[in-house]
Amino acid sequence: MAEIDTATRVRVLLDAAGVTPTEKEFEAFVQAYPVLRAQADALYIEEVRYEEPALVFTPISPTK
């Protein structure tokens, strides 16, 4: 599969969202995309896939 360049990827994402930025805004999105993509990818760590979070909200009050 051919690799899609960053500008094309950003254009497709903006088109899908219905966003029409100015050329200056588009260039800013293209520059920021690799960093934002890496940050989003870093949120998912395979080693902890099935672990529970440290804090778990239980809506039931504890019994005394």
FENNORRA-V801490 format. One record per helix or strand. SS is the DSSP state (~ for helix, > for strand). FROM is the first residue (numbers start at 0). TO is the last residue. If there is no record, write none. Layout:
BEGIN
SS:FROM:TO ; SS:FROM:TO
END
This chain:
BEGIN
~:5:16 ; ~:22:41 ; ~:45:47
END
